[in-house]
Every structure is written in structure tokens, then in C-alpha cells.
Amino acid sequence: MTTDTTVSIDRRTSAVLDEQHVGDIRGALGTIKAGDSAPRTGLSAKLKTLLAIVGPGLIVLVGDNDAGAFATYGQAGQNYGPKLLWTLLLLVPVLYVNQEMVLRLGAVTGVGHARLILERFGKFWGAFSVIDLFLLNALTLVTEFIGITMATRYLGLPTVPSVVLAAAVIIGAAFTGSFRRFERIAIFFCLGSLTLIPVYVFAHPAPAEMLGGLVPTMPAGPGGMAELMLLIIAIVGTTVAPWQLFFQQSYVIDKRITPRFMRYEKADLWIGLVVVMIGAAAIMGIASAAFAGAGTSFTDTAGVTDGIEAYAGRTAGALFAVALLDASIVGAFAVSLSSAYAIGDVFGMKHSLHRGARHAKGFYAVYAGLVALSATIVLIPGSPLGLLTTGVQTLAGVLLPSATVFLLLLCNDKAVLGPWVNGRLTNLFTSVVVGVLVVLSVILTAAVLFPDISADQIFLIMAVSGGIGVLTAGYALLRRRRNAAPIDRTGRAEWRMPPLQYLPPPEMSTGRKIGLTALRTYLLLAMALVIVKLVQLALG
């Protein structure tokens, strides 16, 4: 039996916060010894290394196709056929670039996303990032258990025992005290997402229509242009979620991945991207085929499952329900861990899956507490589950721009990433993404506050926000050109971030201060308005 090797941390040279984050890489499918610097020259050696590294990218991206994604993609397929498949293609580079940046941050710094925000931008943003992540994740977990109840009811299983058993599986997977055992369980459930493939075969949507859906169009459908725009925003929100950034960075650290294995982890990201896009496209295609010409509008995922049974038979419906159950469990794994990692990072608690529950009580208490609370809420009779789902989508849309803004700022912080900072093209692409996310966030907030918002009003918001974005981007570009300096990439393979206490304070230009103040004001105002609106809806 191979024993795990951990390496003691020199606090003068390493920023790593938990000594269990250094040592052998013990993945689900292989082991790489600490200090292994042997060249990988043959195909066999490269494949073995990739198998040992696979996990973080696969889990975070498959976890993205969770219960909320099943509902959103199902609605797109039922109401518009496969004509919104093009949105998934546009999101591929967004997902990859975002997750590649947090991968780089984790491997190079050894410090989680929430802790870096706290140290580089102050207590307000550190507390805000953790609090909003915790609340949003708690609501997201509720939607995962809603998915579990829908799946188990369809399969004819009793609700209460099913929810309790699912919660026990989710908690028990993390409480094994072994990172490798958890990752093996998580990857096993990730493979369960492939259950959608036989359902797709049963539904056999027309290949020509599926290919046609890759061409950008704005199809007509129930609710007009306004509802279509909001659905596209929901697709973006469910595909690019804030918890992904926190989970991926901390999980890479916990797996002990260093910059030496960066290209293998990038390959892991691409594997996850392929799996998640196949699943998303399959859900759209399945719902499209099942409801083609039916003239019905989306209600919930349970309605989609019933429609699949009516169209393709009981076996297809049962497999779709199993895929929903599986996706909800994978999503719950990742969402719960992202909260536990972030809180452990910020409060200096031991926070590693390499530790048993006795040696990381706070970390495991947060994880188990979130899961138990969410399961309990779903089982309470009369819980406003539909309202909670709406709240998750809205708050995720409101908060996502801030998460991406800090990701971009950290990846341009030379004290944090040194020779690993972003290049010009990555910054240009991510800046455009941030601008688009801000616009979508404003539209989504407006739609919640004013449910009767029209398409013309949505386009007006887009035009005004776009104009402000162009002016802001022009100012930033001129300023960057004046202050541009070549990036020295020498010694990149060996460079790691120094301990946090030795980092110089971040540069806070007047433009950055104004931007962060405006972002803070918008977030506080938007969140307050959305919460008030949701409370009003809850009270009837």
C-alpha cells in the first residue's frame, strides 16, 4: 500500500496555508510523487501523468450541468427547439479562459480565491466575496435537492428517504478522510452524465435541425423577444457560475498541482468542456424532439421528463431522471466544497480533503451543514421552491460580474502571479466578457424588478450600457498603452508566489478606485432591490 507523502511548509518561502496542500499528487486515477521532475517523453508516460491530474477541470465543468442547467436547457429546447445551441458555442471560450485563469492562480499561488481577494482588496471585498458565495451556494444547493426530489419521484421512490440518502452520499463522500477516495466517487458520478447519450439516441432529434441551431438566430417563441433575452441570460448564468471560480482554484491547490503540470490540467479542462457541452446540447436536443409541435411551454424539469416518456418511452424518461439525479449530486459536491474551501481559506482553518473530520472540524462542519440545511428546506412542506430557484438565477447573474472582475485583476497582479500574469489577448477577451456580463446582470436585475419589461427597454439598457462600456474600455486602453511594459516570462516554471505578508500592496489607481466603488455601489443596490422583490413575491 502506497503511503501519502506531505512536505513541511517553510512559511518564509511558501504562501500555502495548509501543510496538507503540499506533497504527492494522489488523484483518482494515478499518483505523482512530490518532487517528481522526470521528463515525460513517451506517450505512455504522458498518459499516466494526465490520468493522475484529471479531476479538477472535469468535476467543476460537469458540476456545471446541474439541476439548474437541466431546467434552463430543457426550457430552451422545449420552447425554441435546438435554435439556441449557438449560445453554448459562444460560452466555450468564456468557460475555458475563466477556468484557466483560476487554475493558474491556484497552481502558482497555493492560496484560495477568497483569501487572495481579502489580502489584495481589503476586508470589505473579502467578507463580501465569502458572504455572497455562502448565501448563493446555499440557495444553489436547494435547487440541487429540488432536482433530486423530481428525479426520485419520477422513478417512484419515496421523497423523504431519497433526499436523506442523497444527502448522506454527498456528505459521506467528503468525510472519507482521503482526497483520492472523494475524487474517485466524484469522477464516478461525472461519468453518470453520459447517461444522456442513450436518451438522445431514443429521442433522435433531426441532425439537420441540430446543426442549424449552431447558427446564431433570435427565434420566435412564447413570451416574445423579452422572454427570449432573459432565457439567453439564464443560459449564461447557469453555464458561467461564481462558485466555479472558488471551487476550481481551491481544488487545484488541495490536489497539490503545481505549475509544472499546468498543461496537463489544461487538458483536463478541455475534457470537462467536451463532456459538459455534449450534455448541454443533448438536453436541448432531447427536449426539442420530445416537444416538437406540441404547442406547450416549459413548466419545470419534471414536465420535461414526462414529455420525454410520452415521446420516447418509459426507458428514455427513466434514464433522463437518472441523469438529473446524477447531475444534482455532482453539483452538490462542487458547490458545497467551494463554500467550505473559501471559509477555511479566509478564517485560516485547516481545509483539506486529505484530512479526516477530526483534524479539520470547521471545514467539514461547513460542508455538512450546508448540505443538511438545503435538504431540510426542500423537505419542509410549503417551501417556496420555485421562488428559491428564481432567486438563485437572479443573484448569480447579479454577482457574476464582480467575481470575474476580481479574477481579471488578480491575474494582472504581478506580485501575485509574477511571470504568470495575463497576456494582452487574454486581458482583451476577458474585459469584453466582463462588459457583457455587467450588461446581462443589469438586464436580469431590471427584469426581476419590472416583470413586464419589454424588448425595446432591454435593447435600450444594452445600448446605454454598451456606450458606457466602450468609453470605459477606451480610457483603460489608452492608460494601459501609456503604462505598458513587457512581461518578463523567464524562470516561470519555478516561480511561486511569496508568502502573503511579504507582498507589496496592490497598485490602486484613481480609475481602479472609482471602478471598484461603482461596482460596490451597484452590487449592494442590486442585491437589496432583488431581495426586497423576492420577499414581496414570497408574501404574495
N, C-alpha and C positions, 0 to 999 in steps of 0.2 A: 504494500500500500504506500503510495506516494504521500509524503507529508508536506504541508504548506510551509513555504519559507517567507517570512516577513523580514524587512530590513529596518533597523532602528533609524529614526529621523534625526538628522542634525539640524536643529532649529536655527542655526546660523546661516544655513545654505539652502534650506528647503521651505517652501510655503505650505506643504502638505499638513493638514490639520489633524489627521487620524493616522497613527502608525500602521494601521491595517490597510491603508491605501497604497502601501509600498511593499513589493515582494513579487512572488511568482504570479504570472497571469494564469489563473486556473479557470478557463472557460468551460462551457458545457461540452465542447467537442475537442478539447485538447489543452495542453499545458505548455507554457513558455517560461523557462526558469529566469529568475531575476538576474540581470547582468548578461543575459544571452546576447552576444554581439556577433554570432557567426553569420556569415553571408548566406542568403537564401538564393542559391544559384540554379538549382534544378526545379522542375515543375512540381515534383513530389514535396520538396521542402517548402515551396511557396504555398502549396495547397494545405499542408499541415498547419502552417502559420495562420493562413486565412481562417481555417476551421477553429483554431484556438481563439482568434479575435472576434469572430462573428458573434453578434448578440446585441450590443447597444443600438446600432442602427436598425437592425431587424425588429427588435422589440418596440422601440419608440415609434417606428412608422407603421407597423402592423397594429399597434395600440391606437393609432390614429383612426383606423377603421372600426370605431367602437359603436356603441348603441346609437349615439347621436348621429354618426355618419350613416348608419343603416337607414335612419329616418330621413335624413336630408337627401341622400342619393336615391332612396326609394321614392320620395316626393318628386324629385327631378324626373325620374323615369316614368312614373305614373302620369304626371301632369303634362310633360313635354316630350315624352319618348326619349330617344338617345340624343336629342338635339343639343344637349348641354355637355356632351362628352368633351368638347373643346376646352371647357374650363379646367378639366383635370390636366390636360397637356400644358396649359399655361402655368399650373401650380407646381409642376415637376421641378423646374429650375429654382422656384422660390423655396420649396421644401429642401432641396439639396443644399443651396447656398446657406440658408439659415442653420441647418443641422451641421454642415461642415464647419461653420464658424464656432458653434458651441463645442464641437469635437476638438477643434484646435485649442480653444480656451481651456478645456478640461485636461487635455494631454500635456499642454505646456505649463499651465499654472498649478495644477493639483488642487485647485480651490473651486468650490461650487459657485454657481451663477449668483445666487442671492448674497453670498458673502462678498463677492467682488463688487457688486452694486453698493453694498453697505460701506465697504472700505474706500471706494473711489468716488462715491457721490453723496455720502453722508447718511446720517441716521434716518432722516425722513424717507428717502428713497429706499433705503434698506428695509425699514419697517413696512413701507407701502408695498414693496415687492413681495414680502413674505405674507402679509395680511391678505392682500388681494389674491395671491396664489392659493392660500389656505382656503379662503371662502369660495373661490371659484372651483377649486378641486373638490371641495365638499359637495357642492351642487352638481358637479360633473359626475361624481360617484353615485349620486342619487339617480341620475339618468342611466348609469350602467346597471343599477339594480332594477330600474324600470324595464330595461331590455331583458334582464334575466327573468322577471316575472312574466313578460309577454311570451318569451320563448318557452318557458316551462308550462304555462297554461295551455299553449297550443299543443304541446307534447302530452298533455293530460296528466301532468304532475301536480301535486298539491303545492300551493303557493308558499305557505309558511315554511315547511320543511325544506323546500327547494332553495329559498332565499337564505335560510340559515346554513344549509350545506354549502352553498356557493360562497358565503362569507367565510366559512371555516376553511374552504380550499384556498381562498385568496389570502387569508391571514396565515394559514399553515405553511404555504409555500415560502413565505419570507422567514418564518420562525424556525427553519431547519438549522440555522446557525452555520450554513455553508453557502457561499456565493455560487459555487458550481451547481449545487442541487437546485437552488432557486432558478438559475439560468436554464437548466435542463427542463424544469417544469414550464417556464415561460416560453421557451422555444417549442416545446411540445404543443402548447396551446396556439402558438403562432402558426404552426403547420395546420392546425384545425381550420384556419381561414381558407384553406384550399378546398374546403367543403363546398364553397360557392361554385367551383368549376363544374361539378356534375349537375348542379341546379341550372347553370347556364346552358348546359347541353340539353337538359329536359325542356327548358323554355325556348331554345333555339331562335333567338331574335334574328331578324334578317341581316345577313352580313353587310349588304349594301347600305342599309339604314344606319348600322353601327359606324361604318366608315364615313358616311355622310355627316354623322354627328361630330366628327373631328374638325369640320369646317365651321368657324365662328358664325353664328346666326343669333338673332333675337326672336325666338319662335313665339307665336301667339298661343295663349292658353288661358285658363280660368284666372280671373283677377286682373288681367291686363298687364301693362308694362311695369307698374309699380310692384306687383307681386312677383313678377319675374326677376326684377332687380334685387329684391330682398332675398329671393331664393339663391341667386348667384352669390350674394354677400354671405348667406348661410353656408354655401359650399366652401367659400374661402375660410370662413370662421371655423368650420368643423375640420378642415384639412390642415390649417396652419394654426395650432393652438398654443397658448403661452406655456402650458405645463411641459410641452415637448422640449423647450429650451432648458428648463431646470432639470428635467429628468436626464436628458442625454449627457449634459456636462457632468453631473454628479455620478452617473452610472459608469461613464468612461473612467472617471477617477477611481471609483470603487473597484473596477475591473483591473486597475493598475496599468492601463495602457499609456505608453509614453510616446513622444514624437517619433521615435524610431519606427513605430508600427502604424504611422499615420496613413500610408497609402492602403494598407490592409483594412483599416477602419473605414476609409472612403469607399472601398469595395463593398464593405458591409452595408454602408448607407445605400449604395446602388441596389444591392439585393433587396433591402427593405423597400426601396422605392418601387421596384418592379412588382413585388408582392402586393403592396398597398394599392397601386394603380390598377392591377388586374382585378383586385377585389372591388374597388370603387366602380370600375367600368362594368364589372359583372352585375353588381346590384342595379345600376341604371338600366342595363340591357335586360335583365330579368324582369324588372318592374315594367319596363316599356312593352315587352312582349306579352306579359300577363294582362295588361290593361289596355292594349291597343284597341281603339274604337269603342271602349266600354262606356265612355262618357262620364266616368266617375272621377271625383277629386280625392286627393290624398287626405286620409284621416290620421292614421298612425301606422307604426311598423306591423302591428298585429293585423291591420287591414290589408297590408301588402302581402303578408304571409297567407292570409285566407285567399286572396286573389291568385296567388301562385298555385295554391292547391286546386282552386276551381279551374285554372287553365292547364296546369301540367300534371296534376295528380297529387295524391297524399304523400308519396315518397319525396317529391320535389319540395312540398311545403315543409315536411319534417326536416329535410336537410337544411333548408333555409333557416328554420328555427334553431337547429343545432349550431349553424354558423353564427347566428345572432347571439346565442348563449356564449359561445366561444369568444366572440369579439368583445362582449361585455366584460368577461373575466380578464382578458388581456389588457383592456383599457383600465380596469380597476387596479391591476398590478402596477401599471406605469404611473397612473395618476396618484395613487396612494404613496408610492415611493418618492415621487417628485416632491411632495409635501414633507415627508419625513426627512429626506436629504436636506432640503432647504432650511428647515427649522434646526436640524442638527448642526448645519454649517454655521448659521448665524449665531446660535447660542453656545457654540463651542462644545456641544455634546458629542460623544462617540457615536458615529453614524456610519456603520458599515455592515453589509450582509455577511462579511467574514466573521463577525462577532455573533455570539449567541445572545439570546434575550437578556440573560443575567448581566452581560457586560456592556449592554447598550440599551438600558431600560427606557430612557426617554425617546430614543429613535423608534423602538418597536411599539411604544405606547401611542405615539402619534399615528403610526401606520395602522395599528389595530383599531384605535379609537375612531379614526375616520371611517374605516370600513364598517365597523359596528354601528356607528351613528347613521350612516347612509342606509344601511339595511333596515334599521329600525324605522326610519322615516317612511320608507316605501311600504312597510307593513302596517303603519298607523291608518286605520280607516278614515277616509275623507281627506287624506293629504292632497294638497293641490299639485299633483304630479305634472299636469300639463303646464301649469304656471311656472313650476321649477325648471322645466325643460326650456321654456321661453326665456327665463332668467339667465340660464347658462349660456344660451346662444348670444343674448344681448351683452352680458357682461364680458364674455370672451371677445366679442367684437370691439367693445369699448377699450379693453385693456391691452389687446394685442399690439397696437402701435407703440405703446410705451415699452413693452418687452423688446420689440425689435429695435427701437431707438437705442436702448442701453446696450443691446448686443452689438450694434454698429459702433457705438462709442468705445466700448471695451476692446473691440477688435482693431481700433485705431490708436489705442493707448500703448505707446512704446515702452513704458515702464512695466506694463503687464505682459505684452507679447514680444517685445524686442524685435528680432528679425522675422517673427511670425505674423506681424501686423498685416492688415488687408492690403492688397494691391489696388491700383486705380480702378480697374474694371469691376472688381468685387464691390468697391465702395459706390461706384456709379449705379450698378444694378440694385444694390441694397437700398440706396437712397430713393430710387424710383419705387421700390416695393414699399418702403416706409410711407412715402407720399400717398400711394394708392390705399394702403391700409388706413391711414388717417381719414381719407375721404370716405371710405366704406364705413369706418367707425362713426363718423358724423351722420351719415345717411341712416345707419341702423339705429342710432340713438333717436334721431328725429322720427323714425318710423314707429318706435315704441311709444314715444310721447304723443305723436299725432297719427293714430292708426289709419286715418283717411287720407294720408299723404298721396299726392298724385304723381304721375310720371314726370310731368313738367316741373314740379317742385324738386323732385330728385335730380333731374338734369340741371336745374339751377344751382343746387348745392354742389354738384360736381363741377360746374363751370366756375363758380366763385372759389371753391377750394383749389381747383386746378390752377387758377390765376395766381392765387397766393403761393401755391407750391412752386410755380415757375419763377416767381420773383425771389422766393427764398433760395431756390436751387441756384439761380444766377448769382446771388450775393455770395453764397457758400463757395461756388466755383471760382469766382474772382479772388476771394480771400485765400482759397487753397492754392491757387496758382502763384500768388504773391509769396506765400509761405512754404511752397513745396520744396522738399529736399529729398534726394534719392534715398531709398531704403537699403541699408546695408544688410544683406542676407548671409554674410559669412558666419560660419560657426553655428548655423541654425540647428543642425542635428543634435548638438549638445546643449543648446541654450534652454534654460528653465527659468521661470520667474523667481526672483529672490523672495525671501520672507516678506509678508505684507508690511511689517513695521519698518522695513528698510526702503520701501518705495517712496519716491518723491511725490508730493501732492500733484493731482492731475491739473493740467492747464485748463483754466476756466475763463475763456474769452468772454467779452461782453455779449457777443452773439449767442454763445452757448448758454450763458446765464439767462438771457431773455427767452431762448427756446425752451429751456427746462422749466422756467417759471410759467410760460404759456401752457406747456404740457401738463404741469401740475394743476394749474387752474382748470383746464379743460377736463382732466380726469376726475377731479373732485366734484366739479359741477355736473358732469355727465352721469357719474355714478350716483350722486344724490338724486338727480331727477329720475333716473331709471328705477332706483329702489323705491322712491315715492310712488311712481306709476305702478310698479308691481304690487305694492301694498294696497293701493286703491283697487286694483283688479281683484286681489285676494279678498277684499272686503265687499266686493260686488258693486 
